[in-house]
Amino acid sequence: MDFGAFPFLVEGLKLTIIITIVGVFLGSLIGTIVGLMKLSQFHLLKAIAVIFVEIIRGTPLLAQIFFIHFGIPGIFGMRFDPLYTGIFVIAINSGAYIAEIVRGAVQSIDRGQMEAGRSLGLTSGQTMRHIVWPQAVKVMIPPFGNQFVISLKDTSLLSTIAVADLMYQSRTYTGISASYFDTYLLVCLFYLSITIPASILLRYIERRLDH
């Protein structure tokens, strides 16, 4: 096996992990806000949230990457750094899916919990923060972990705009060495080195939450 690709792939893996962590973190903030907007009694906020989620979930990630990196700058005569584009796209894409996770988790909590909180003299906000939200977070953890793994794999599409992630570095090396089989086998192993432990951890967390 040609191990000359290792230095290239290690550098790419580092950037892939950074993009995923930062992107999903920002996506969590976006998803939480949008998810709560979907639960809002204010029709305008709810409509904005629904439109955002439907647009992001209804279009391919690759199309979103090209639109944000090439389409928007083309209109305004500006240029985006590929790395920032990558983080932004992962953030809004994961945010749309996390919004549905948040909405579903909150709605899964018995409505009687809200009524119980109100009967204790708590406001709606206090009841949500102290009673409903802590229970909803437990429901969110498994699907949130799955979304992290999905976003990690989605970063591979960022190589199309020259983000120096794992896939981009592999293409760079194969362009030099023409060692396709060994290089892309290592790429698969590198992704599996993250996704398999993450899946094991998720299953462990799910078992702990069930007890």
Secondary structure, DSSP 8 states (H G I E B T S, - for coil): --GGGHHHHHHHHHHHHHHHHHHHHHHHHHHHHHHHHHT-S-HHHHHHHHHHHHHHHHS-HHHHHHIIIIIHHHHHT----HHHHHHHHHHHHHHHHHHHHHHHHHHHS-HHHHHHHHHTT--HHHHIIIIIHHHHHHHHHHHHHHHHHHHHHHGGGGGGGT--SHHHHHHHHHHHH--HHHHHHHHHHHHHHHHHHHHHHHHHHHHHHH-
